[in-house]
């Protein structure tokens, strides 16, 4: 069966009878934040691999991370000159009949940031008048700040978004922040209003490094697009801080601007702007002067009748082509997105021309997702952690390869090299943007793996000369990469991709069997030195590596069978069966799986490339082991197997018991009495799952993070519980995480671990897969869902849509909708209920949905 439909036509005609998105006035909303819960809200607004700015909960625009570096807290201001310097801001001028005009910052109350020293308050744009109330509503990537003030005749809704469309990488990778200011006249008299945005030209300075020099602001008016184009005549074009950015509008109302403010001198600079803008809502140009970082402002003036509302839009765009190779400032690997545009003005022109289309497509995705009959907490965790993918966490080299840090500090990345054992947990990228995921597998098997099969778990740049430089393999990272490769092949159906990389995938598995390796005796059990995501080596069999290995064996068996390599497939099958039985018989203690510590005794017993040097020094009695601890994510390999529809890797009853044990021993309702000797990601009365608990014997020095809490691991445990239909404990675990990222204590869009926007937390998307039962294979053109009636969102990395399942007596009626691209189906299954097979060539035309009946024919 072939299903083809364009998202726009489906949105207009088939989306459950709703009106078209072009007619809708409101963006979708999942969560609302008010009062104290606005303090830490900072929603990234940017494209995949392009950098971002952030929308604060009170309406401020901060974290200008648009150059090739993190820049938390950077407010687009050069840290020099008198204290009157202002961060980037937007302001409204309101003129009522018979009254003097007044200017108000388009922001709500400041967070409680005060400083009693020399400079007084340190909050962004302190001292400027602002709205009395702010409410933040969001369903990522849409964020809206509702500004109200009983003393003002207007209500303002500030909306910000960047296009996000599953399967459409290019349209989800636009370097822009689209700002919508809806201003409503809530008085009984006509009003004249003017909105102005102000940004200093900081080209050359990324918030921590570099220097501005001979920067220039130019007003441009082309094809209905007007604004300030920020360039530089002095910053070195090879600098990582060189490029362009723009502030533009497509408004047809009266436009005024400044390409310069007056020279900085005490408070005169801002005073001059404020007086000028307040007088009549129009900006007068100021003479240029020898400034390395001139300030530019753009204003839109219009009138509002009583009760009238207008939407005035601004577009922030950027284009910075240079990027260092991780922290190597001598090597430039470039930015892929800049190969698509000439400069930031080109970005603005191309984006504005399509903004209605892009907005409608993004709304279609979010509304379809929110319509899904899955728990609200799974929607929140999955959707909000999607923001990570569009921060400085990840980037694409000029050739198009996507790479990522583990996380980001305020102004540098943390953990170089698309760390395989961290990115193992990411289920967001492959199921929303398969093209991106494929490039990651290409780096792992096409560049980072040696001819002997050793995959450097940190991939150095440039790829063609340095990918293998790290030279250390992580057992979980390497086995996980094999499973990820199988996932990308299944989701894409790309046999050329499989055939190209299969020799190195095979080598990566065979590397387990080398002398002194992970499974040197080739029995399906890893006994050797296993460097892993705990940043140390485990010695001896353990569940974390054990399940990854079993999953890699099973995935490799299926790939080998597909390619006709029967002998290798049988080897994988034999090792898998033996290893599975062994883990249940020897590591399961009746409640959970534990480690059997087996010291290697001598360095010569450990193959080269298997130890990082961060672990034990004594190989006779090694420190930093798991031992008999209850590891929070000991079933991560099993979770991945469920996601890949590979079935159980061990006894089902043991898996369920293990999940219960993790809750029994690792759960802390309150952290205030918990002794943690490392980093604290949960505190006080917050609830969480510990990394490991020791109900019995504990090593003197367990692995270093055992007392910590990390969200990516908690999500892994939660997803495991959801797959086992242990929903109460699984959803509670997810809720505990999101309660900590509540806007008051931490940003809802920034789950941290070793840095901001930590990659591992993108495991949250696994909860969507678990609750919908979604499986898809483009290899055999099959699709599967839960048999539970409902409406479910689905995305396979290339297409997305929804499925509606209705009980119809002894059968179930299915309505399948595709919202972009096309899907070929040979079979469709409802888990535990039945399967329907289709004759090849049967087609559902564009603008239609597929409706069919699945009978109860499951042999179980």
VENCOR-V602168 format. One record per helix or strand. SS is the DSSP state (2 for helix, 1 for strand). FROM is the first residue (numbers start at 0). TO is the last residue. If there is no record, write none. Layout:
ss: {SS & SS}
from: {FROM & FROM}
to: {TO & TO}
//
This chain:
ss: {1 & 2 & 1 & 2 & 1 & 1 & 1 & 1 & 1 & 1 & 1 & 1 & 1 & 1 & 1 & 1 & 1 & 1 & 1 & 1 & 1 & 2 & 1 & 1 & 1 & 1 & 2 & 2 & 2 & 2 & 1 & 1 & 1 & 1 & 2 & 2 & 2 & 1 & 1 & 2 & 2 & 2 & 1 & 1 & 2 & 2 & 1 & 1 & 2 & 1 & 1 & 2 & 2 & 1 & 1 & 1 & 1 & 2 & 2 & 1 & 2 & 1 & 1 & 1 & 1 & 1 & 1 & 1 & 1 & 1 & 1}
from: {1 & 6 & 30 & 34 & 41 & 50 & 60 & 88 & 101 & 129 & 132 & 141 & 153 & 175 & 190 & 204 & 209 & 214 & 224 & 243 & 253 & 267 & 294 & 308 & 323 & 327 & 335 & 343 & 354 & 375 & 393 & 401 & 406 & 412 & 419 & 427 & 433 & 448 & 454 & 462 & 474 & 494 & 528 & 536 & 542 & 565 & 587 & 592 & 602 & 624 & 629 & 635 & 651 & 666 & 687 & 691 & 701 & 710 & 726 & 755 & 758 & 774 & 781 & 789 & 799 & 810 & 821 & 826 & 833 & 842 & 849}
to: {3 & 12 & 33 & 37 & 46 & 55 & 64 & 95 & 104 & 129 & 138 & 147 & 160 & 184 & 199 & 204 & 209 & 221 & 231 & 248 & 257 & 279 & 303 & 318 & 324 & 331 & 339 & 352 & 370 & 389 & 395 & 403 & 407 & 413 & 422 & 431 & 445 & 448 & 454 & 465 & 491 & 512 & 530 & 538 & 561 & 585 & 587 & 592 & 604 & 624 & 630 & 642 & 665 & 667 & 688 & 692 & 701 & 722 & 739 & 755 & 771 & 776 & 784 & 794 & 807 & 817 & 823 & 829 & 836 & 843 & 854}
//
